[in-house]
Amino acid sequence: ELLWGVVEVLARRLRSMDEVLADSAFLDVTGRTATLPLELAGDAEEFQLPITQEELAGMVGASRERVNKAISSFVSLGWLDQTERRYRIIDREQLERRAR
């Protein structure tokens, strides 16, 4: 039973890494950045960024400046609302579309 638990954890991690690799190969920086608010919020509309901008950029695989520019564009387009490290998804459909 313990062995199957370990296998399940490893399989989840492998699937997660496959998704990250596929995103980095097929999505541009803005597309990869669009996936983050969706993942961090889950089903909720609001979330607080639990990591630094540098860590966020590392997750996306881009510079901090480029990721901040993408987030700023989402705010300007009315897709996200941002107050310091708190975010609210305003237009989930547009973010999902951009993340594809």
C-alpha positions, 0 to 999 in steps of 0.5 A, spaced: 500 500 500 505 504 501 509 503 495 502 504 491 502 511 494 509 512 492 508 510 485 501 515 485 505 521 487 511 520 482 506 519 477 502 526 479 509 529 479 511 526 472 504 529 469 505 535 472 512 536 469 510 534 462 505 539 462 510 544 464 514 542 458 509 542 453 507 549 456 514 552 455 514 548 448 508 551 445 506 557 449 509 564 449 511 568 455 504 571 455 500 564 454 504 561 460 503 567 464 496 567 463 495 560 466 498 562 473 492 566 475 488 560 473 492 555 477 493 559 483 486 561 484 483 554 482 475 555 482 476 562 486 476 568 483 481 572 488 487 569 490 494 572 493 500 571 490 504 566 495 511 567 491 515 573 489 515 576 482 522 572 481 519 565 483 513 567 479 518 568 473 522 562 474 515 558 474 514 561 467 521 561 464 522 568 463 524 574 466 521 578 471 520 584 467 517 580 461 512 576 466 510 583 470 509 586 463 504 580 461 500 581 468 500 588 467 497 587 460 491 582 463 490 588 468 489 593 462 485 589 458 480 588 464 482 580 465 485 581 472 484 586 478 491 587 482 492 590 488 499 589 491 499 581 491 492 580 491 489 579 485 481 578 482 480 574 476 475 578 472 474 575 465 476 568 466 474 566 459 479 571 456 485 568 461 483 561 459 483 563 451 490 566 452 493 560 456 491 555 450 
